[in-house]
């Protein structure tokens, strides 16, 4: 049987993969592509997570696609609304025929002689082989099989139910029950008011370290007002740019004046809670704003649940689990029927793909990022990774545009291979991101490196990436456009890093 070939193989049918497919249609008409999705449905994150209240932590005017206006009223949208938006996109652009569900990409091997990726895909009980010129890794950044749960002492002693948000039981009954949510990030801050609103007897958020939080309306009055007087696409574009500029302004302001910014953020929280609430203990982080991602609270729902007593917060360390709940280091015991471990994700780059370049195993942790989208000495492979200080889709859209520009440039120049190379360039290396969040720190060894200077710098700046990815020249001192060629054994990746340092 002949091996199927496509010009671009897209891995993942979430926001990134759907966006990449639409850009392929728009910018590379006539090129073939297929989308491999390991799950039974599209949506990625928004289909995987099923816990109460699951919603975006970015506004949909920036989390939505550049090419498709967000028309629902709420800017901070729940998962069903986001899934509806993605379904509309798939139908509008006829992507359904390109998506292959229950198809997990397991292994990919690049041949410079053929200028092709040979990809092994687990489809049900069968292993299917395909080839492609370009491999688009739109699979997100975390392990879908297993969320992160610390090794809590004496966990098996607890007689109730323990749940991780990534694996929420479909029929979990928490009505009238006492619930402890361990964690202080976006998931915990979503779960607490959602469970309190839908029948939990009482919900306690147990955190080790406070998080900076900011409340904003779930609906964007500016956007809704524009819609009344302007065409939908124009209103959406204006709102999108307004929100992008506001995000960037606030990020830079908070980073520039961390002490005053921290005071202001904490003061805003104090104004939303009853007099006498211990804001210093529960809402004063030991780090600067944006050392970790700010936690968005739509319509102050989390603070309302704390204020009216349906929920409470404890800031302490866990000593051990008990039959009835959790014993804290302070000696206080929290009783619970259900404990939710909203303790984070396990990062996994490229969906755990086993990849080879001309016979040599390619390890992400031994590579340097090029323009935040490619890796040194890895041809014709792009990775979609969003911003830590803004909406994911802003960067995803730009990466899709850049990938399509590369394809068109290869055609125009009669070359087949696009590969960034160091070529003796001296670079100073830095961690993948300047972020202290636990899930990044735990995975540091498996993450790629970045450099302090372009084009090996991972920008956290939308305007800079527009310049570099949408409009910037495709040729520079690092990018090589090559024709198929025979090669010997490739240089050891760790040696490349040593040389770069």
KEROSE-589251 format. One record per residue (C-alpha): residue number from 1; x, y, z. Coordinates in Angstrom, 3 decimals, padded with zeros to 6 digits, m for minus. Layout:
REM residues N
<num=NUM, x=X, y=Y, z=Z> $
...
//
This chain:
REM residues 501
<num=1, x=000.000, y=000.000, z=000.000> $
<num=2, x=001.304, y=003.448, z=m000.944> $
<num=3, x=002.299, y=005.713, z=001.931> $
<num=4, x=000.114, y=008.812, z=002.061> $
<num=5, x=001.866, y=012.161, z=001.611> $
<num=6, x=000.714, y=015.640, z=002.675> $
<num=7, x=002.563, y=018.914, z=002.373> $
<num=8, x=001.945, y=019.711, z=006.051> $
<num=9, x=001.017, y=017.344, z=008.855> $
<num=10, x=m000.654, y=019.205, z=011.730> $
<num=11, x=m000.531, y=017.523, z=015.146> $
<num=12, x=m003.464, y=018.526, z=017.346> $
<num=13, x=m006.984, y=019.808, z=016.649> $
<num=14, x=m007.115, y=022.428, z=019.374> $
<num=15, x=m006.935, y=026.190, z=018.919> $
<num=16, x=m003.412, y=026.032, z=017.450> $
<num=17, x=m004.086, y=023.208, z=014.992> $
<num=18, x=m007.396, y=024.616, z=013.782> $
<num=19, x=m005.796, y=028.021, z=013.303> $
<num=20, x=m002.837, y=026.517, z=011.429> $
<num=21, x=m005.201, y=024.703, z=009.062> $
<num=22, x=m007.153, y=027.869, z=008.261> $
<num=23, x=m003.926, y=029.759, z=007.566> $
<num=24, x=m002.801, y=026.954, z=005.255> $
<num=25, x=m006.008, y=027.356, z=003.262> $
<num=26, x=m005.675, y=031.122, z=003.107> $
<num=27, x=m001.944, y=031.503, z=002.479> $
<num=28, x=m000.958, y=028.249, z=000.766> $
<num=29, x=m003.880, y=027.365, z=m001.505> $
<num=30, x=m003.385, y=024.073, z=m003.246> $
<num=31, x=m001.139, y=022.653, z=m000.534> $
<num=32, x=m002.366, y=019.477, z=001.142> $
<num=33, x=m002.595, y=019.004, z=004.892> $
<num=34, x=m004.061, y=016.670, z=007.477> $
<num=35, x=m004.767, y=017.176, z=011.169> $
<num=36, x=m003.954, y=014.314, z=013.538> $
<num=37, x=m005.932, y=014.407, z=016.793> $
<num=38, x=m005.305, y=011.733, z=019.407> $
<num=39, x=m008.653, y=012.285, z=021.145> $
<num=40, x=m012.215, y=011.566, z=019.993> $
<num=41, x=m013.020, y=015.242, z=019.577> $
<num=42, x=m011.525, y=018.588, z=018.597> $
<num=43, x=m010.814, y=021.368, z=021.091> $
<num=44, x=m007.701, y=020.248, z=022.947> $
<num=45, x=m007.697, y=021.874, z=026.380> $
<num=46, x=m011.312, y=022.953, z=026.047> $
<num=47, x=m012.530, y=019.420, z=025.436> $
<num=48, x=m010.170, y=017.683, z=027.872> $
<num=49, x=m011.010, y=019.649, z=031.004> $
<num=50, x=m014.521, y=019.063, z=032.329> $
<num=51, x=m014.385, y=020.484, z=035.849> $
<num=52, x=m017.112, y=022.882, z=037.062> $
<num=53, x=m016.794, y=026.422, z=035.738> $
<num=54, x=m013.983, y=025.703, z=033.247> $
<num=55, x=m013.377, y=028.974, z=031.394> $
<num=56, x=m010.756, y=031.056, z=029.671> $
<num=57, x=m008.318, y=033.100, z=031.738> $
<num=58, x=m007.842, y=035.513, z=028.830> $
<num=59, x=m010.411, y=037.629, z=027.032> $
<num=60, x=m011.840, y=036.031, z=023.906> $
<num=61, x=m011.100, y=039.094, z=021.780> $
<num=62, x=m007.437, y=038.072, z=022.010> $
<num=63, x=m007.876, y=034.335, z=022.636> $
<num=64, x=m010.083, y=034.163, z=019.547> $
<num=65, x=m008.608, y=033.919, z=016.074> $
<num=66, x=m007.527, y=037.035, z=014.205> $
<num=67, x=m009.563, y=035.900, z=011.191> $
<num=68, x=m012.828, y=035.077, z=013.019> $
<num=69, x=m014.595, y=037.598, z=015.284> $
<num=70, x=m015.787, y=036.509, z=018.709> $
<num=71, x=m019.488, y=037.404, z=018.798> $
<num=72, x=m020.741, y=036.023, z=022.128> $
<num=73, x=m021.480, y=038.551, z=024.868> $
<num=74, x=m019.028, y=037.296, z=027.474> $
<num=75, x=m015.374, y=038.130, z=026.889> $
<num=76, x=m014.336, y=035.690, z=029.634> $
<num=77, x=m016.007, y=032.626, z=028.185> $
<num=78, x=m016.760, y=029.143, z=029.479> $
<num=79, x=m015.538, y=025.994, z=027.746> $
<num=80, x=m018.846, y=025.157, z=026.014> $
<num=81, x=m018.860, y=028.630, z=024.406> $
<num=82, x=m015.267, y=028.215, z=023.251> $
<num=83, x=m016.041, y=024.759, z=021.861> $
<num=84, x=m018.969, y=026.277, z=019.976> $
<num=85, x=m016.642, y=028.902, z=018.489> $
<num=86, x=m014.167, y=026.217, z=017.382> $
<num=87, x=m016.975, y=024.106, z=015.904> $
<num=88, x=m018.132, y=027.116, z=013.882> $
<num=89, x=m014.574, y=027.632, z=012.618> $
<num=90, x=m014.242, y=023.990, z=011.545> $
<num=91, x=m017.562, y=024.131, z=009.712> $
<num=92, x=m016.971, y=027.553, z=008.155> $
<num=93, x=m013.630, y=026.512, z=006.668> $
<num=94, x=m014.532, y=022.898, z=005.860> $
<num=95, x=m011.876, y=021.436, z=008.139> $
<num=96, x=m013.882, y=018.387, z=009.206> $
<num=97, x=m012.653, y=016.306, z=006.271> $
<num=98, x=m009.044, y=017.039, z=007.209> $
<num=99, x=m009.256, y=015.973, z=010.887> $
<num=100, x=m008.466, y=012.374, z=011.791> $
<num=101, x=m009.541, y=011.534, z=015.293> $
<num=102, x=m008.095, y=008.788, z=017.506> $
<num=103, x=m004.801, y=009.278, z=015.669> $
<num=104, x=m001.771, y=009.800, z=017.892> $
<num=105, x=001.556, y=010.765, z=016.339> $
<num=106, x=004.162, y=008.602, z=018.055> $
<num=107, x=007.379, y=008.828, z=016.036> $
<num=108, x=008.810, y=011.083, z=013.335> $
<num=109, x=012.024, y=010.664, z=011.356> $
<num=110, x=013.536, y=013.340, z=009.120> $
<num=111, x=015.596, y=012.525, z=006.035> $
<num=112, x=017.672, y=015.340, z=004.525> $
<num=113, x=018.245, y=013.185, z=001.442> $
<num=114, x=014.507, y=012.991, z=000.764> $
<num=115, x=013.563, y=016.271, z=002.488> $
<num=116, x=010.710, y=014.423, z=004.180> $
<num=117, x=009.377, y=013.554, z=007.604> $
<num=118, x=008.214, y=009.952, z=007.934> $
<num=119, x=005.633, y=009.822, z=010.678> $
<num=120, x=004.221, y=006.833, z=012.559> $
<num=121, x=000.668, y=007.297, z=013.816> $
<num=122, x=m001.244, y=005.076, z=016.228> $
<num=123, x=m004.772, y=004.912, z=014.849> $
<num=124, x=m006.844, y=002.640, z=017.045> $
<num=125, x=m005.009, y=m000.688, z=017.075> $
<num=126, x=m003.215, y=000.034, z=013.786> $
<num=127, x=000.060, y=001.843, z=013.118> $
<num=128, x=m000.208, y=004.072, z=010.061> $
<num=129, x=002.749, y=005.662, z=008.267> $
<num=130, x=002.560, y=009.027, z=006.494> $
<num=131, x=005.126, y=011.378, z=005.005> $
<num=132, x=005.122, y=015.155, z=004.947> $
<num=133, x=007.348, y=018.056, z=004.001> $
<num=134, x=006.454, y=020.142, z=007.051> $
<num=135, x=005.597, y=018.952, z=010.547> $
<num=136, x=003.452, y=021.359, z=012.584> $
<num=137, x=003.424, y=020.539, z=016.314> $
<num=138, x=000.215, y=022.179, z=017.533> $
<num=139, x=m000.150, y=019.850, z=020.502> $
<num=140, x=000.162, y=022.281, z=023.409> $
<num=141, x=002.667, y=022.083, z=026.222> $
<num=142, x=001.419, y=019.615, z=028.812> $
<num=143, x=000.841, y=015.911, z=029.264> $
<num=144, x=m002.778, y=015.016, z=028.508> $
<num=145, x=m002.474, y=011.629, z=030.206> $
<num=146, x=m001.512, y=012.764, z=033.671> $
<num=147, x=m001.815, y=015.997, z=035.655> $
<num=148, x=000.651, y=016.905, z=038.384> $
<num=149, x=m000.096, y=015.783, z=041.941> $
<num=150, x=002.553, y=016.072, z=044.678> $
<num=151, x=003.293, y=013.044, z=046.819> $
<num=152, x=001.153, y=014.083, z=049.770> $
<num=153, x=002.072, y=012.309, z=053.030> $
<num=154, x=m000.428, y=009.674, z=054.174> $
<num=155, x=m002.736, y=010.327, z=051.203> $
<num=156, x=m004.197, y=006.840, z=051.298> $
<num=157, x=m005.562, y=007.459, z=054.786> $
<num=158, x=m008.252, y=009.816, z=053.482> $
<num=159, x=m011.645, y=008.067, z=053.390> $
<num=160, x=m013.253, y=010.500, z=050.976> $
<num=161, x=m012.760, y=011.166, z=047.242> $
<num=162, x=m009.609, y=012.686, z=045.722> $
<num=163, x=m009.939, y=014.283, z=042.282> $
<num=164, x=m007.526, y=016.012, z=039.903> $
<num=165, x=m009.202, y=018.656, z=037.673> $
<num=166, x=m007.591, y=017.155, z=034.565> $
<num=167, x=m009.440, y=013.888, z=035.234> $
<num=168, x=m012.791, y=015.112, z=036.559> $
<num=169, x=m015.307, y=012.268, z=037.083> $
<num=170, x=m018.401, y=012.760, z=034.952> $
<num=171, x=m020.842, y=012.011, z=037.778> $
<num=172, x=m019.039, y=013.419, z=040.802> $
<num=173, x=m021.685, y=014.361, z=043.381> $
<num=174, x=m020.540, y=017.234, z=045.589> $
<num=175, x=m023.924, y=018.693, z=046.548> $
<num=176, x=m024.009, y=019.566, z=050.232> $
<num=177, x=m020.497, y=018.232, z=050.755> $
<num=178, x=m017.363, y=019.765, z=052.211> $
<num=179, x=m014.730, y=020.319, z=049.543> $
<num=180, x=m011.060, y=021.270, z=049.818> $
<num=181, x=m009.407, y=022.622, z=046.681> $
<num=182, x=m005.618, y=022.470, z=046.951> $
<num=183, x=m003.981, y=025.159, z=044.835> $
<num=184, x=m004.017, y=028.890, z=044.154> $
<num=185, x=m003.841, y=029.191, z=040.385> $
<num=186, x=m006.452, y=029.760, z=037.699> $
<num=187, x=m008.007, y=026.307, z=038.099> $
<num=188, x=m008.486, y=026.641, z=041.854> $
<num=189, x=m009.840, y=030.177, z=041.552> $
<num=190, x=m012.330, y=028.914, z=038.960> $
<num=191, x=m013.379, y=025.813, z=040.889> $
<num=192, x=m014.049, y=027.440, z=044.248> $
<num=193, x=m016.882, y=029.810, z=043.198> $
<num=194, x=m018.236, y=027.357, z=040.593> $
<num=195, x=m018.636, y=024.547, z=043.121> $
<num=196, x=m020.000, y=026.942, z=045.742> $
<num=197, x=m022.557, y=028.186, z=043.189> $
<num=198, x=m023.667, y=024.704, z=042.201> $
<num=199, x=m024.462, y=023.105, z=045.521> $
<num=200, x=m021.309, y=022.320, z=047.486> $
<num=201, x=m021.865, y=022.588, z=051.227> $
<num=202, x=m018.669, y=024.560, z=051.714> $
<num=203, x=m015.503, y=024.981, z=049.641> $
<num=204, x=m012.090, y=025.711, z=051.164> $
<num=205, x=m009.182, y=026.797, z=049.009> $
<num=206, x=m005.957, y=025.550, z=050.597> $
<num=207, x=m002.874, y=027.304, z=049.278> $
<num=208, x=000.774, y=027.139, z=050.190> $
<num=209, x=001.608, y=030.447, z=048.497> $
<num=210, x=m000.745, y=033.324, z=047.608> $
<num=211, x=m001.235, y=034.458, z=044.013> $
<num=212, x=m001.743, y=037.940, z=042.599> $
<num=213, x=m005.351, y=038.242, z=041.481> $
<num=214, x=m007.221, y=040.842, z=039.492> $
<num=215, x=m010.962, y=041.126, z=038.924> $
<num=216, x=m012.542, y=042.280, z=035.694> $
<num=217, x=m016.049, y=042.134, z=034.198> $
<num=218, x=m016.876, y=038.969, z=032.242> $
<num=219, x=m018.453, y=041.201, z=029.583> $
<num=220, x=m016.443, y=043.872, z=027.752> $
<num=221, x=m018.632, y=046.990, z=027.644> $
<num=222, x=m016.315, y=048.694, z=025.142> $
<num=223, x=m016.576, y=045.770, z=022.711> $
<num=224, x=m020.335, y=045.455, z=023.070> $
<num=225, x=m020.709, y=049.186, z=022.452> $
<num=226, x=m018.571, y=049.055, z=019.301> $
<num=227, x=m020.656, y=046.214, z=017.906> $
<num=228, x=m023.719, y=048.441, z=017.916> $
<num=229, x=m022.171, y=051.018, z=015.575> $
<num=230, x=m019.531, y=049.152, z=013.543> $
<num=231, x=m019.407, y=046.020, z=011.380> $
<num=232, x=m018.518, y=042.910, z=013.374> $
<num=233, x=m015.042, y=042.429, z=011.855> $
<num=234, x=m014.016, y=046.040, z=012.376> $
<num=235, x=m015.371, y=046.138, z=015.928> $
<num=236, x=m013.530, y=042.904, z=016.708> $
<num=237, x=m010.236, y=044.158, z=015.233> $
<num=238, x=m010.392, y=047.410, z=017.214> $
<num=239, x=m011.258, y=045.609, z=020.454> $
<num=240, x=m008.523, y=043.044, z=019.874> $
<num=241, x=m005.856, y=045.707, z=019.425> $
<num=242, x=m007.135, y=047.725, z=022.359> $
<num=243, x=m006.915, y=044.683, z=024.618> $
<num=244, x=m003.490, y=043.691, z=023.299> $
<num=245, x=m002.117, y=047.166, z=023.986> $
<num=246, x=m003.681, y=047.250, z=027.438> $
<num=247, x=m002.198, y=043.821, z=028.271> $
<num=248, x=001.263, y=044.885, z=027.144> $
<num=249, x=001.048, y=048.239, z=028.924> $
<num=250, x=m000.006, y=046.637, z=032.203> $
<num=251, x=002.623, y=043.893, z=031.937> $
<num=252, x=005.432, y=046.379, z=031.373> $
<num=253, x=004.144, y=048.708, z=034.095> $
<num=254, x=003.907, y=045.915, z=036.660> $
<num=255, x=007.385, y=044.668, z=035.795> $
<num=256, x=008.874, y=048.176, z=035.849> $
<num=257, x=007.398, y=049.144, z=039.228> $
<num=258, x=006.947, y=045.864, z=041.075> $
<num=259, x=006.604, y=047.228, z=044.617> $
<num=260, x=003.985, y=049.850, z=043.811> $
<num=261, x=002.218, y=047.429, z=041.474> $
<num=262, x=002.041, y=044.799, z=044.202> $
<num=263, x=000.588, y=047.336, z=046.626> $
<num=264, x=m002.035, y=048.353, z=044.088> $
<num=265, x=m003.047, y=044.786, z=043.223> $
<num=266, x=m003.368, y=043.846, z=046.894> $
<num=267, x=m005.332, y=047.026, z=047.610> $
<num=268, x=m007.796, y=046.186, z=044.829> $
<num=269, x=m008.359, y=042.758, z=046.375> $
<num=270, x=m008.870, y=044.333, z=049.810> $
<num=271, x=m011.642, y=046.523, z=048.392> $
<num=272, x=m013.521, y=043.407, z=047.242> $
<num=273, x=m013.486, y=041.631, z=050.607> $
<num=274, x=m015.188, y=042.334, z=053.954> $
<num=275, x=m013.450, y=044.574, z=056.516> $
<num=276, x=m011.020, y=042.644, z=058.650> $
<num=277, x=m010.330, y=039.931, z=056.069> $
<num=278, x=m006.688, y=038.881, z=056.391> $
<num=279, x=m005.528, y=040.072, z=052.972> $
<num=280, x=m001.884, y=040.254, z=054.063> $
<num=281, x=m001.844, y=036.537, z=054.830> $
<num=282, x=m003.945, y=035.191, z=051.977> $
<num=283, x=m003.332, y=037.596, z=049.081> $
<num=284, x=000.241, y=038.869, z=049.492> $
<num=285, x=002.600, y=036.741, z=047.378> $
<num=286, x=006.335, y=036.545, z=048.238> $
<num=287, x=007.284, y=037.333, z=044.615> $
<num=288, x=006.820, y=040.238, z=042.231> $
<num=289, x=003.823, y=040.638, z=039.908> $
<num=290, x=004.220, y=038.627, z=036.682> $
<num=291, x=006.984, y=036.429, z=038.081> $
<num=292, x=004.016, y=034.112, z=037.758> $
<num=293, x=000.876, y=034.608, z=035.698> $
<num=294, x=m001.748, y=036.927, z=037.199> $
<num=295, x=m004.963, y=035.140, z=038.134> $
<num=296, x=m008.081, y=036.561, z=036.473> $
<num=297, x=m011.319, y=036.658, z=038.497> $
<num=298, x=m014.350, y=037.430, z=036.292> $
<num=299, x=m017.093, y=039.501, z=037.934> $
<num=300, x=m015.320, y=039.050, z=041.303> $
<num=301, x=m017.007, y=035.637, z=041.669> $
<num=302, x=m014.215, y=034.192, z=043.823> $
<num=303, x=m014.251, y=037.166, z=046.188> $
<num=304, x=m018.050, y=037.061, z=046.425> $
<num=305, x=m017.929, y=033.417, z=047.490> $
<num=306, x=m015.391, y=034.286, z=050.197> $
<num=307, x=m017.390, y=037.304, z=051.315> $
<num=308, x=m020.707, y=035.517, z=051.807> $
<num=309, x=m019.181, y=032.520, z=053.569> $
<num=310, x=m019.869, y=029.876, z=050.933> $
<num=311, x=m016.112, y=029.512, z=050.578> $
<num=312, x=m013.040, y=030.140, z=052.706> $
<num=313, x=m009.292, y=030.255, z=052.245> $
<num=314, x=m006.421, y=028.739, z=054.220> $
<num=315, x=m002.758, y=029.613, z=053.683> $
<num=316, x=m000.587, y=026.931, z=055.234> $
<num=317, x=001.514, y=023.877, z=054.486> $
<num=318, x=000.148, y=020.341, z=054.491> $
<num=319, x=001.478, y=018.098, z=057.245> $
<num=320, x=m000.412, y=015.004, z=056.099> $
<num=321, x=m003.737, y=013.659, z=054.958> $
<num=322, x=m006.026, y=012.162, z=057.596> $
<num=323, x=m009.135, y=009.994, z=057.489> $
<num=324, x=m011.312, y=013.109, z=057.674> $
<num=325, x=m009.298, y=015.529, z=055.564> $
<num=326, x=m005.986, y=017.362, z=055.853> $
<num=327, x=m003.837, y=018.207, z=058.855> $
<num=328, x=m001.937, y=021.469, z=058.410> $
<num=329, x=001.524, y=022.313, z=059.763> $
<num=330, x=m000.142, y=024.800, z=062.095> $
<num=331, x=m002.011, y=021.922, z=063.753> $
<num=332, x=m005.401, y=022.793, z=062.277> $
<num=333, x=m007.341, y=019.977, z=060.634> $
<num=334, x=m009.571, y=020.695, z=057.639> $
<num=335, x=m012.384, y=018.210, z=057.216> $
<num=336, x=m013.584, y=017.231, z=053.762> $
<num=337, x=m015.688, y=014.777, z=051.802> $
<num=338, x=m013.853, y=015.618, z=048.582> $
<num=339, x=m010.315, y=016.879, z=048.017> $
<num=340, x=m009.494, y=018.440, z=044.648> $
<num=341, x=m005.792, y=018.582, z=043.804> $
<num=342, x=m005.637, y=021.663, z=041.562> $
<num=343, x=m001.879, y=021.393, z=041.784> $
<num=344, x=m000.919, y=021.914, z=038.184> $
<num=345, x=000.209, y=020.269, z=034.985> $
<num=346, x=003.060, y=018.110, z=033.795> $
<num=347, x=004.733, y=019.904, z=030.908> $
<num=348, x=005.444, y=017.868, z=027.804> $
<num=349, x=006.877, y=019.471, z=024.694> $
<num=350, x=005.897, y=018.150, z=021.264> $
<num=351, x=003.360, y=015.754, z=022.829> $
<num=352, x=006.150, y=013.400, z=023.842> $
<num=353, x=007.068, y=012.773, z=020.200> $
<num=354, x=009.971, y=010.408, z=019.554> $
<num=355, x=011.810, y=012.302, z=016.831> $
<num=356, x=014.955, y=011.710, z=014.784> $
<num=357, x=016.930, y=013.943, z=012.413> $
<num=358, x=018.981, y=011.929, z=009.917> $
<num=359, x=019.084, y=009.014, z=012.322> $
<num=360, x=020.015, y=010.973, z=015.452> $
<num=361, x=017.494, y=011.269, z=018.303> $
<num=362, x=016.241, y=014.831, z=018.727> $
<num=363, x=015.824, y=015.909, z=022.369> $
<num=364, x=014.000, y=019.189, z=022.930> $
<num=365, x=015.905, y=019.944, z=026.139> $
<num=366, x=019.180, y=020.047, z=024.177> $
<num=367, x=018.010, y=022.541, z=021.555> $
<num=368, x=017.789, y=026.310, z=021.211> $
<num=369, x=014.632, y=028.042, z=020.044> $
<num=370, x=014.677, y=030.010, z=016.818> $
<num=371, x=012.112, y=032.854, z=016.699> $
<num=372, x=010.150, y=030.986, z=019.341> $
<num=373, x=008.939, y=028.518, z=016.713> $
<num=374, x=011.788, y=026.250, z=015.498> $
<num=375, x=014.838, y=024.465, z=016.907> $
<num=376, x=018.452, y=024.637, z=015.860> $
<num=377, x=019.389, y=021.992, z=013.284> $
<num=378, x=015.865, y=020.552, z=013.118> $
<num=379, x=014.497, y=021.035, z=009.583> $
<num=380, x=010.906, y=021.743, z=008.588> $
<num=381, x=009.438, y=021.389, z=012.090> $
<num=382, x=007.615, y=024.184, z=013.887> $
<num=383, x=006.250, y=024.296, z=017.416> $
<num=384, x=003.268, y=026.388, z=018.474> $
<num=385, x=003.720, y=027.970, z=021.923> $
<num=386, x=001.766, y=030.973, z=023.179> $
<num=387, x=002.607, y=033.840, z=025.495> $
<num=388, x=002.887, y=033.658, z=029.260> $
<num=389, x=001.833, y=037.310, z=029.605> $
<num=390, x=m000.971, y=037.419, z=027.016> $
<num=391, x=m003.384, y=035.193, z=025.131> $
<num=392, x=m002.119, y=031.971, z=023.571> $
<num=393, x=m003.772, y=032.554, z=020.202> $
<num=394, x=m001.950, y=035.819, z=019.525> $
<num=395, x=001.310, y=033.893, z=019.141> $
<num=396, x=m000.372, y=030.850, z=017.593> $
<num=397, x=m001.777, y=032.949, z=014.752> $
<num=398, x=001.634, y=034.516, z=014.095> $
<num=399, x=003.377, y=031.143, z=014.128> $
<num=400, x=000.857, y=029.871, z=011.550> $
<num=401, x=001.533, y=032.869, z=009.323> $
<num=402, x=005.286, y=032.370, z=009.621> $
<num=403, x=004.991, y=028.656, z=008.794> $
<num=404, x=002.993, y=029.448, z=005.656> $
<num=405, x=005.518, y=032.096, z=004.624> $
<num=406, x=008.284, y=029.485, z=004.922> $
<num=407, x=006.361, y=027.066, z=002.710> $
<num=408, x=005.818, y=029.719, z=000.056> $
<num=409, x=009.480, y=030.780, z=000.210> $
<num=410, x=010.642, y=027.192, z=m000.310> $
<num=411, x=008.465, y=026.994, z=m003.405> $
<num=412, x=009.664, y=030.357, z=m004.710> $
<num=413, x=013.359, y=029.461, z=m004.301> $
<num=414, x=013.148, y=025.854, z=m005.458> $
<num=415, x=014.459, y=024.624, z=m002.117> $
<num=416, x=012.901, y=021.987, z=000.116> $
<num=417, x=014.494, y=022.465, z=003.531> $
<num=418, x=014.227, y=025.317, z=006.053> $
<num=419, x=016.558, y=024.846, z=009.013> $
<num=420, x=018.041, y=027.335, z=011.509> $
<num=421, x=021.713, y=026.717, z=012.263> $
<num=422, x=024.128, y=028.315, z=014.706> $
<num=423, x=027.009, y=028.221, z=012.208> $
<num=424, x=029.550, y=029.155, z=014.859> $
<num=425, x=027.476, y=032.047, z=016.196> $
<num=426, x=028.219, y=032.769, z=019.859> $
<num=427, x=025.040, y=033.071, z=021.926> $
<num=428, x=024.366, y=033.538, z=025.623> $
<num=429, x=021.741, y=031.051, z=026.781> $
<num=430, x=018.789, y=031.592, z=029.109> $
<num=431, x=015.958, y=029.378, z=030.420> $
<num=432, x=012.957, y=028.784, z=028.175> $
<num=433, x=010.884, y=031.435, z=029.980> $
<num=434, x=011.465, y=033.954, z=032.750> $
<num=435, x=008.749, y=032.473, z=034.924> $
<num=436, x=008.854, y=031.018, z=038.441> $
<num=437, x=005.680, y=028.919, z=038.200> $
<num=438, x=006.113, y=025.376, z=039.504> $
<num=439, x=005.199, y=023.585, z=036.287> $
<num=440, x=007.967, y=025.406, z=034.406> $
<num=441, x=010.515, y=024.816, z=037.156> $
<num=442, x=009.719, y=021.100, z=037.392> $
<num=443, x=010.208, y=020.649, z=033.650> $
<num=444, x=013.249, y=022.926, z=033.209> $
<num=445, x=015.595, y=020.140, z=032.075> $
<num=446, x=013.236, y=019.003, z=029.306> $
<num=447, x=012.521, y=022.468, z=027.923> $
<num=448, x=014.457, y=024.086, z=025.074> $
<num=449, x=016.784, y=027.004, z=025.743> $
<num=450, x=016.616, y=030.514, z=024.370> $
<num=451, x=019.322, y=033.131, z=023.897> $
<num=452, x=019.552, y=036.756, z=024.937> $
<num=453, x=019.545, y=038.022, z=021.354> $
<num=454, x=017.603, y=037.568, z=018.123> $
<num=455, x=016.845, y=035.366, z=016.314> $
<num=456, x=017.291, y=032.902, z=019.192> $
<num=457, x=015.226, y=035.000, z=021.615> $
<num=458, x=011.729, y=033.925, z=022.715> $
<num=459, x=009.835, y=037.206, z=022.752> $
<num=460, x=006.971, y=037.834, z=025.133> $
<num=461, x=005.964, y=040.818, z=023.043> $
<num=462, x=003.206, y=040.653, z=020.420> $
<num=463, x=004.353, y=043.765, z=018.547> $
<num=464, x=007.905, y=042.424, z=018.184> $
<num=465, x=006.590, y=039.086, z=016.960> $
<num=466, x=004.381, y=040.768, z=014.370> $
<num=467, x=007.495, y=042.467, z=013.040> $
<num=468, x=009.554, y=039.260, z=013.094> $
<num=469, x=007.049, y=036.579, z=012.132> $
<num=470, x=004.470, y=038.335, z=009.961> $
<num=471, x=006.601, y=040.918, z=008.180> $
<num=472, x=010.258, y=040.208, z=008.945> $
<num=473, x=012.695, y=038.819, z=006.364> $
<num=474, x=012.807, y=035.032, z=006.138> $
<num=475, x=016.562, y=035.019, z=005.540> $
<num=476, x=019.037, y=035.927, z=008.263> $
<num=477, x=022.391, y=034.773, z=009.620> $
<num=478, x=020.852, y=031.598, z=011.048> $
<num=479, x=018.144, y=030.399, z=008.659> $
<num=480, x=019.331, y=028.114, z=005.864> $
<num=481, x=017.247, y=027.165, z=002.838> $
<num=482, x=018.643, y=023.984, z=001.348> $
<num=483, x=017.966, y=021.386, z=m001.298> $
<num=484, x=017.823, y=017.676, z=m000.445> $
<num=485, x=021.303, y=016.327, z=000.269> $
<num=486, x=023.164, y=013.387, z=001.700> $
<num=487, x=024.521, y=013.819, z=005.200> $
<num=488, x=026.746, y=011.970, z=007.602> $
<num=489, x=025.984, y=011.567, z=011.282> $
<num=490, x=024.747, y=014.900, z=012.619> $
<num=491, x=026.604, y=016.751, z=015.361> $
<num=492, x=025.695, y=015.848, z=018.912> $
<num=493, x=023.063, y=018.292, z=020.183> $
<num=494, x=024.660, y=018.714, z=023.604> $
<num=495, x=027.949, y=019.628, z=021.911> $
<num=496, x=026.110, y=022.303, z=019.949> $
<num=497, x=024.862, y=023.794, z=023.185> $
<num=498, x=028.345, y=023.720, z=024.686> $
<num=499, x=029.730, y=025.474, z=021.642> $
<num=500, x=026.988, y=028.079, z=021.813> $
<num=501, x=027.677, y=028.834, z=025.425> $
//
